[in-house]
Structures are given as C-alpha cells and as structure tokens.
C-alpha cells in the first residue's frame, strides 16, 4: 500500500514496487497526478503490473480502515505500507503567520494520517503469518525538514519531525514482533 500515490514520490514508489513484481494498492484523495499524465493505476497496468486503487483520506479512520480492508480482501495480507501522503503548500508558513486551521490541516494528514495508517496496518500485520521472520514492513516518508529547521515552515517541519519520532517508537515496540518500521527522508533536488 502506498498512500499519496497519485503524484510525485508516492507515484514513483508505487510504480517501482509494481515493476519489481509487487501487487500494489495505490491511494490518494485525488486520481490525476499533479504533474499530468495517466493515473498511477493506469501506468502500473500498462506496464503489466498488478494494482488496485482505493480512494482514501488518511486523516479519517474510516477511510484508513477501508484502505487496509480492501488490500487484505484483494491480496490476502499487507506486507508493506508506505506512508507517503502529505500536505504543505499554502498552509505551510512561519510561526506567526500559521493559523490554527493551517496547523490542523498539515497535522491531520502528515502526522495523524501516518499514525492512523500505522495503527490499522500494524494491527493487521500482527495477525499475519511471518514470511521468513517478517510479518510486515512500514516505511514512513519523512523529510529533511523533520530533522533540521526549515525557515518559514513550522507546521510542516514539526509534522515531519513527529513522523521520525513515531517511527522510532513503532520500531522499538513492534520490531520484536517481526514488523520492521523505518523512515526515509528524501531531499529535494
């Protein structure tokens, strides 16, 4: 499962996983990529990959539950969750310019969404038969801004720092159960 996979990094991850032979669940609140072109599911299908698309707002428990349930119904288990969905844009401002609505919009997707997806997917993974010694993998997409301050982006940087700390905690809590949890912090080029 790859959240936020209509565009950008999430799209690239979903296509690469499918190219490598994974059955992929793509999910986003939008269908069309921001950069234009075919939808991610159509790209995967055109390359011979296996994929389903599930509309989901990761900030909403019912959507996240539906996303994981659809993956299990279609593919029988959840081996990998990539938490990529994130927002910044106009809501990402300096401290004194950030409104409560700006803060809440970013935290809802960037941190609450990761929390909800991890909670639902890890619960599923705990019930799965291990493959080798691994029941599942969670890859949280953080950011370089989650480790160093980024001028003028208080909520975004804070949310991504939260993702790093959530990742540490889940790795400690669930690694002994065969669930591997890591974060990746891409750098913009």
N, C-alpha and C positions, 0 to 999 in steps of 0.2 A: 504494500500500500504506500502510495506517495501522495501526501496532501499538498495542495497548492501546485498541482502539476499541469495546469493549463498553459503556463508560460515559464520562461526563464530557467533557473536552476532546477526546479521541480520537473519541468518538462524534459530537460536533458537527462535527469536521473531516471525518470520513468522509461524513456526511450532506450537508454543504455541497459537498464535492467532487462527489458524485453529482448533487446539484441543479444544479451547474454543467456537467454533462454528462460527467464523468469516469467511466470504468469503475473500480470501486473493489474492492480486496481488503481486507476487514476481518479483523483478527486479534487474538486475546486468549487468555488462559488460561481465561477464563470466557465463557459465552454470554449470560447475562442481565445487564442493566445494574444497577449498584448502586442507581440511583435508581428502579428499577422500570420497568415498561412493556415494550414489544416489544423483541426483539433488534435490534441495529443493522441487520443484513442485511435483516430483515423491514421495518423502517422505510424503508430505501432502496428495496426492491422495491415497497412500497405507494405510493411517490411516483413510480414509473416509472423508477427508476434501474437501472443495471447493476452487479451486485455479486456477489462470491463471498466465502465465509467460510473461513478456514484457521485451525485451532487451532494455536497456536504459543507456546511458552515462549521468549522472546527470549534467555534466558540459556543456551540449548542450541544448539550449532552445527547439529545435525541438524534441529531444528525450523526454524531460520532458513533453512537450505538448502532445506527443503521448502516454506517460505513463498514464497521468491523463485521457486523452480522452478514452483510452482503458478501464480503470477502470469504467468510467461512462457508456460507451457503454455496458459493460458486467453486471455491478451490479447496475446501475442507480444513484449512488451517491458515494461520497468519505467521509466516516465517520472518518477514521483515516489515517494519514500519519505518518510513522516512517522514519525519515531521518537518515539512518544508514550508507550509503555509505561513505567510507573514504579511503585515501591512506596515507602511511608514508614510510615505507621501506627504500630503498636506497636513496631516496630524502630527508629524514629527518636527518639533520646534524646540527652541530653547526653553529653559525652566519657566521664565517669567511670561513667555508667550503661550505656553501649554495650558489649555483649559482642562477641566475635569473630563469633558467629553473626548478631547484629543487623547488624554491618558487612557481612559477606559477603552476607546476604540483599538488602540495599539495593544494594550494588555489582554484584551478579550481574545484576540487571535494569536498574538505572538507568545503569550505565556499561558493563559488559560487553555487555549487550544492544544498546546503541547501537553499540558497536564491531563486534559480530558482524553486525548488520544492515547497517551501512555497508560492511563488508568484502565481504559477499556481493552487495549491491545495486550497489556501485560496480564490482565485477568484471564484473557483467552489463552495466552501463551503458557501460563502456569498449568493449564489443563491438558496441554498437548504432549504427546509422546516426543521425547527428545530425538533429534537426528544427530547422531554422534552423541555429544554431551550437551547440545544446544537446543533449547526449546524455542528460542526466537531471538531476534535482534531488533534493537531500536536505535535509529540514527536520527539525532536531533540536529537540525541545521541552526547553528547559532550565527555568530558574525564576529569579525574582528572588533566590532563596536561593543560586543559583550565583554571584552577583556580590557579595552582601553577606552577612555572617554572620547566621544566624537562631538566636536563643537556643534551646538545647536540641535542636538537630537536626544534630549533627556529621556523621553519615554521609550524610544526605540532601543537605545543603548541599555537602559535598565531592563527592558524585557529580554534582551538577548543575554545579558548577564544572568538573569534569572534562569534562562534555559541551561546555561552552563552549570549552575548550581543544582538545578533539578536533575540534570544528567548525572552529576557526581553522586547525588543521593540515591537515585534509582540503581546505578551501577553497584553501589555498596549493598543496597537492600536486596537486589534480585540476581546479582551475578552468581551467588551460591546456588541459585535455583535453575541455572542454565539459561538465563536471559542476559544477553550482552547488550549494554547500553553505552553508547558513545555519542559525542557531539563533534561536528565538523564546523569550522569557522572559515567560510570562504572569504577571500579578499577580492574586493572589486578591482577590476583591471581597466 
